[in-house]
Amino acid sequence: MSTTVTALPVPIRCTLPDGWLSVPPKEVNADNAAFVAVHPGLSKGFTPSITMTGHVRAHDAPLQQVAEESLAELRAGATEVRVGERSEVGTADNPGFAQAVRLVLPYGGKPLHLVQRQAFFSMRHPRDPGSTAVLQVVLSALPDQFVRLLDEFHEFLTTIRPEVER
């Protein structure tokens, strides 16, 4: 089912793969997110999630720099933050950068080992071509869940498009 996310600097349309459900960000303590989807069918102590955030950049910062800023934010609350594969992704119109991250978060008094796939896209606003927004889309999962969900996440990323009013 196609979804429109308007709480971003650039409204987008996307389609979740089967098994994923959109939930209000506040419901899962993700108040800074514009969009959250969860995969409740795979919950074993942690429910895999996809979160989307976005902000307007004052200048055209390289997406690698934005990814480094994201890692700095993670390191403020997580331990053992390790970066794996990094690559350029996206299209000429909406360039992107992706990275794999392993991290450990405190969770219920115990360490929770998670894996993330973070994707960052630069998008021009369809009604304001002078405005550039950066969209951050993150898959978070336990390591065994991550392996199963990575292809679905990449499929989801291919459905993200700027929403143009008709």
Steps between C-alpha positions, in 0.01 A plus 500: 500500500633843405548757775558875487725650767442874531688563828828524307651812338424335165175302504565148372300200384617147581375142505566263789582136425259232625514441875595859587254732678511877530464616862485846659856596602390593854360149546855356478687786673636636172377857543770642271394277209259609229412141414540162670419152376540179698505131414304345788518150354872482578495637854719298737583743775549777242266598219685592178426855384544741215516866598507811283618844601579802289637849524593789274871565468620859494758399241568201279688292756639177358282207603809328645524792744134459592566128559792587731272735696251214538776277639596769751137511621496120534823502701338735751257227612650173377820309556711299261385697193676341203461603139505238226440532128441851363388584146350757269135424415198678352455674169639807328189695606501364856857394585556287806751346735457184707688337785468191718541552875525259794430641844415402855228682695406463865159330507329383818828493688667281236692575181295479180704427186347662192588541135390799294498581133496877470415669171525875438345671198524856378174624346391824343161619611260459206346846556822675613796388286736721705432295812695180569387253760683200637290193567638236738345153483618237749432129539570384858493132590663220695782340297298190398197716410719740303621232259139404424376859460779671306358419154156625609659822624679553168170431321333761722770757418429465128138609559586833666412791272434869557124555512387759248164665563258452214 
